[in-house]
Amino acid sequence: MSALVEVSDLAKTFDVSAPWLNRVIERQPKLFVHAVDGVSFSIEKGTTLALVGESGCGKSTVARLLVGLYSPTRGDVQFDGQATNASRNAAELRTLRRRMQMIFQDPYASLNPRWKVLDIIGEPLREHGLVPGKEALRQRVGELLQQVGLAAADCDKFPHQFSGGQRQRISIARALATQPEFLVCDEPTSALDVSVQAQVLNIMKDLQKTQGLTYLFISHNLAVVRHVADRVGVMYLGRLVEVAPKAELFGSPRHPYTRMLLDAIPDIHMTGRARTPVQGEVPNPLNPPSGCAFHPRCPHANARCSSERPALTRFQGIEVACHAVQEGRI
């Protein structure tokens, strides 16, 4: 299968300095956060890549870079062989943007409370000129609502008349309005109850089968990732530390951080295997550790880990950034 999305050496740096006058008076330097720091991956057509990691590791920034809400500091994103950067002309960018959409994390914040559902889902249809006239718009919105398990009559209601799970279905319907090929899902179920999460995830899996959608799925819930992903990328402090097929990652994780994340899942079957609890705190991103960013928390770290940053390299069918794995110490 060919890759629909290819990301190479993607980076995003944010200036978080104090105002200029404060810096002059207090003699402070400028401060930068490397939210995403050289991330590379590809997603094949019709598959799901999940990005996981602790809060603040850069997952949502990657999502926003992919759909063009942020412009990258360096690196580029290729969609179906075409660059998505701002150097392209407006018409080409518009066509590309129509083919990729985003589902946001909070269904309460991502829908305009003053608009009816007809206007919310109809906006991308009007914006891209996809339906002629009001009657066709209403009919198309009704079809989209039915696709996500809601009724066509719901188009005359306001967001406050729906539950969280129903709101997220409206968000999915809005994302599907332009018939995209690629959906970026930024923790689309984290604000929902567990029973509702399952319904929304099943809708997304069914849509993927029927429409051949490609997903980048961002989550910190490994149980959700296990349900939806084909491949999993593990992020730590703005960098990918391991990328592997789902079965490989859950069956035999290589990177110590991946092992730590998996050991944090409750052992319902009481298998009795040795588990390493998650230790330490995520370092301050304003002052990251030298070498491998994970070395202060890693039980396998040595002098090389604290001085030399490991590159993401192919190793026995997976990609891993770890000196200990490459040297055979674990």
VENVEN-V438191 format. One record per residue. N is the residue number from 1. PHI is phi in radians with two decimals (* if undefined). PSI is psi in degrees with one decimal (999 if undefined). OMEGA is omega in whole degrees, -180 to 180 (* if undefined). Layout:
BEGIN
((N/PHI/PSI/OMEGA) (N/PHI/PSI/OMEGA))
END
This chain:
BEGIN
((1/*/147.3/-179) (2/-1.58/152.0/180) (3/-1.37/128.3/177) (4/-1.45/-38.0/-179) (5/-2.14/128.5/176) (6/-2.23/124.2/-179) (7/-2.01/127.1/180) (8/-2.27/123.7/176) (9/0.87/44.4/-177) (10/-1.32/132.1/-180) (11/-2.49/146.4/176) (12/-2.46/122.8/179) (13/-1.99/132.0/178) (14/-1.90/137.1/175) (15/-1.49/113.1/-179) (16/-2.01/27.7/-178) (17/-1.18/157.4/172) (18/-1.20/162.2/177) (19/-0.96/154.7/-172) (20/-0.95/-46.0/-176) (21/-1.11/-42.4/177) (22/-1.02/-41.1/-178) (23/-1.16/-37.6/180) (24/-1.16/-47.4/-177) (25/-1.15/-44.8/-175) (26/-1.59/-0.6/180) (27/0.94/51.4/179) (28/-1.76/144.6/175) (29/-1.37/169.7/173) (30/-1.21/147.8/180) (31/-2.07/133.7/180) (32/-2.22/142.4/173) (33/-1.93/124.4/175) (34/-1.53/84.3/-175) (35/-1.14/-40.7/175) (36/-2.27/130.8/-169) (37/-2.34/76.6/175) (38/1.40/56.8/-179) (39/-1.71/133.2/177) (40/-2.33/132.0/175) (41/-2.85/168.7/175) (42/-2.35/153.3/178) (43/-2.21/123.2/-180) (44/-1.37/152.2/-178) (45/-0.99/132.5/176) (46/1.39/7.2/-179) (47/-2.02/172.5/180) (48/-2.13/123.9/170) (49/-1.81/127.3/177) (50/-1.82/137.2/172) (51/-1.87/126.0/180) (52/-2.19/163.7/179) (53/2.71/166.5/-179) (54/-1.17/163.4/178) (55/-1.00/138.6/177) (56/1.50/10.1/-178) (57/-1.56/-3.5/175) (58/1.86/6.3/-177) (59/-1.07/-50.6/-177) (60/-1.18/-30.6/177) (61/-1.14/-40.0/176) (62/-1.03/-44.8/-180) (63/-1.01/-46.5/-177) (64/-1.22/-31.6/177) (65/-1.17/-38.8/-177) (66/-1.16/-37.9/-178) (67/-1.63/2.5/175) (68/1.54/11.1/176) (69/-1.28/-29.1/172) (70/-2.07/149.9/172) (71/-1.75/138.1/-175) (72/-1.23/149.2/174) (73/-1.27/-38.1/172) (74/-2.70/171.4/-179) (75/1.48/173.7/179) (76/-2.57/163.4/179) (77/-2.09/126.7/177) (78/-1.91/128.3/178) (79/-2.05/116.5/-178) (80/0.92/40.8/177) (81/1.43/-0.1/-179) (82/-1.98/139.9/178) (83/-1.23/143.4/-179) (84/-1.85/14.4/-175) (85/-1.37/168.4/-172) (86/-1.24/-6.6/-179) (87/-1.28/-14.5/178) (88/-1.31/159.2/-180) (89/-1.30/161.9/-171) (90/-1.05/-39.3/-177) (91/-1.15/-42.9/179) (92/-1.12/-43.3/179) (93/-1.08/-40.3/-180) (94/-1.07/-43.5/179) (95/-1.13/-42.5/179) (96/-1.11/-43.1/-178) (97/-1.12/-31.7/179) (98/-1.13/-29.7/-177) (99/-1.50/-5.9/176) (100/-2.32/133.7/-178) (101/-2.34/168.9/-176) (102/-2.27/140.2/172) (103/-1.92/124.1/-173) (104/-1.55/167.5/-172) (105/-1.23/-43.6/-170) (106/-1.85/107.3/-178) (107/-1.22/-10.8/178) (108/-1.49/-31.9/-177) (109/-1.63/-20.9/-171) (110/-1.60/-2.7/177) (111/-1.99/133.9/-179) (112/-1.22/116.4/-175) (113/-1.17/-17.2/-178) (114/-1.53/-11.6/-176) (115/-1.74/146.9/171) (116/-1.33/161.6/-179) (117/-1.03/-34.9/178) (118/-0.99/-42.5/-179) (119/-1.30/-36.6/-178) (120/-1.12/-50.2/-178) (121/-1.36/-29.2/-178) (122/-1.33/-18.9/-176) (123/-0.99/-52.5/179) (124/-1.11/-29.4/178) (125/-1.16/-42.9/178) (126/-1.21/-43.2/-176) (127/-1.02/-39.6/-178) (128/-1.70/6.3/177) (129/1.06/43.2/-173) (130/-1.62/-15.2/179) (131/-2.31/137.4/179) (132/-1.62/115.8/172) (133/1.52/162.7/-174) (134/-1.20/-38.3/-176) (135/-1.15/-43.1/179) (136/-1.14/-36.0/179) (137/-1.10/-47.9/-180) (138/-1.06/-40.8/-179) (139/-1.14/-43.4/-179) (140/-1.16/-41.1/178) (141/-1.09/-40.9/177) (142/-1.05/-42.3/178) (143/-1.10/-42.8/-179) (144/-1.13/-40.2/179) (145/-1.11/-39.2/179) (146/-1.18/-33.3/178) (147/-1.04/-32.8/-177) (148/-1.79/16.5/172) (149/1.49/19.1/175) (150/-1.95/172.6/-178) (151/-1.64/149.0/179) (152/-1.06/-30.4/-179) (153/-1.19/-15.9/-180) (154/-1.16/-10.6/-175) (155/-1.20/-15.1/179) (156/-1.66/7.5/-180) (157/-1.72/166.8/176) (158/-1.76/158.4/-178) (159/-0.96/-33.7/-176) (160/-1.18/-10.5/-180) (161/-1.54/5.1/-178) (162/-2.08/156.3/173) (163/-1.38/172.8/-179) (164/-1.03/-43.4/-180) (165/-1.13/-39.1/178) (166/-1.19/-37.7/177) (167/-1.08/-40.6/-180) (168/-1.17/-31.9/175) (169/-1.14/-37.9/176) (170/-1.10/-40.4/177) (171/-1.07/-39.5/179) (172/-1.17/-42.5/179) (173/-1.06/-41.2/179) (174/-1.10/-41.2/180) (175/-1.15/-31.5/-178) (176/-1.45/-9.5/-173) (177/-0.99/-39.2/-176) (178/-1.55/11.7/-177) (179/0.91/57.6/-178) (180/-1.29/162.7/175) (181/-1.76/-21.8/-173) (182/-2.28/125.7/178) (183/-2.05/129.4/174) (184/-1.74/117.4/-175) (185/-1.94/106.8/-177) (186/-1.65/93.4/-178) (187/0.79/58.2/-172) (188/-1.22/-13.1/-178) (189/-2.06/3.0/-173) (190/-1.21/-22.6/-179) (191/-1.60/6.6/-173) (192/-1.93/158.0/174) (193/-1.12/157.4/-174) (194/-1.06/-42.6/-179) (195/-1.14/-36.2/180) (196/-1.29/-35.7/177) (197/-0.93/-46.7/-177) (198/-1.06/-41.0/180) (199/-1.10/-46.3/-178) (200/-1.12/-41.9/180) (201/-1.13/-39.1/179) (202/-1.16/-37.7/176) (203/-1.05/-44.9/-178) (204/-1.13/-38.5/179) (205/-1.18/-40.3/179) (206/-1.12/-42.3/179) (207/-1.10/-37.2/179) (208/-1.10/-41.7/180) (209/-1.16/-46.4/-174) (210/-1.32/-33.0/-175) (211/-1.92/0.2/179) (212/1.12/35.2/-177) (213/-1.26/152.6/174) (214/-1.93/132.9/-177) (215/-2.09/140.4/158) (216/-1.87/115.6/-173) (217/-1.96/119.4/-177) (218/-1.85/130.2/-178) (219/-2.78/157.7/169) (220/-1.93/4.1/-179) (221/-1.72/107.5/-174) (222/-1.22/-26.1/177) (223/-1.16/-39.5/177) (224/-1.15/-43.9/-180) (225/-1.05/-41.9/-180) (226/-1.07/-31.3/-178) (227/-1.36/-35.9/-170) (228/-1.88/-23.8/-166) (229/-1.52/154.2/167) (230/-1.74/-42.7/175) (231/-2.23/153.8/-177) (232/-2.24/133.3/173) (233/-1.97/130.2/-179) (234/-1.80/124.5/-178) (235/-1.89/143.7/175) (236/-2.49/118.9/177) (237/0.89/49.8/174) (238/1.49/0.4/-179) (239/-2.25/152.1/173) (240/-1.42/130.0/179) (241/-1.87/-20.1/177) (242/-2.75/136.6/174) (243/-2.32/123.8/-175) (244/-2.68/157.4/171) (245/-1.03/150.6/-173) (246/-0.95/-47.2/-176) (247/-1.08/-40.1/179) (248/-1.13/-45.1/-175) (249/-1.15/-43.1/-180) (250/-1.38/-28.0/-178) (251/-1.42/-45.6/-180) (252/-2.49/76.8/179) (253/-1.13/142.2/-177) (254/-1.75/-49.8/-174) (255/-1.23/137.4/-179) (256/-0.98/-32.4/179) (257/-1.20/-42.1/177) (258/-1.06/-42.9/179) (259/-1.07/-40.6/-180) (260/-1.11/-43.2/179) (261/-1.09/-43.0/-178) (262/-1.24/-32.7/178) (263/-1.21/-17.6/180) (264/-1.38/-11.7/178) (265/-1.33/131.9/179) (266/-0.99/137.7/-178) (267/-1.56/86.7/-175) (268/-1.17/-35.7/-176) (269/-1.42/-3.4/179) (270/0.85/56.4/-177) (271/-1.24/-20.3/178) (272/1.43/5.9/-179) (273/-1.30/153.3/-179) (274/-1.14/137.6/-178) (275/-2.23/141.5/177) (276/-1.82/115.4/179) (277/-1.18/154.6/178) (278/-1.11/124.3/-175) (279/-1.98/150.8/173) (280/1.23/179.5/-179) (281/-1.98/156.6/173) (282/-1.13/130.0/-179) (283/-1.10/160.2/177) (284/-1.15/119.6/-178) (285/-1.11/-18.7/176) (286/-1.28/-21.9/-178) (287/-2.45/68.8/-175) (288/-1.21/156.1/179) (289/-1.14/157.0/175) (290/-1.30/165.6/178) (291/1.10/-135.9/177) (292/-1.29/124.4/-176) (293/-1.08/-20.8/-176) (294/-1.57/-6.0/-170) (295/-1.07/-31.1/179) (296/-1.13/-21.0/-178) (297/-1.86/-0.9/-170) (298/-1.63/129.2/179) (299/-1.26/-12.2/-176) (300/-1.88/9.1/-174) (301/-1.23/143.8/173) (302/-2.30/-169.8/-175) (303/-1.06/-36.9/-179) (304/-1.12/-38.5/-179) (305/-1.09/-34.5/-177) (306/-1.46/-10.0/-178) (307/-2.03/-26.7/-173) (308/-2.13/125.4/-178) (309/-1.40/124.7/-178) (310/-1.31/144.2/177) (311/-1.62/153.8/177) (312/-1.31/110.1/-176) (313/-2.18/151.9/179) (314/-1.26/133.1/-175) (315/-2.61/108.8/179) (316/0.90/47.8/174) (317/1.48/-4.6/176) (318/-2.16/171.6/174) (319/-1.97/128.6/-178) (320/-2.51/142.9/178) (321/-1.98/86.4/-177) (322/-2.76/121.9/178) (323/-1.12/-39.1/-177) (324/-1.11/-38.4/178) (325/-1.20/-45.4/-178) (326/-1.16/-30.3/178) (327/-1.55/-2.2/179) (328/1.32/22.5/180) (329/-1.41/-19.5/175) (330/-2.34/999/*))
END
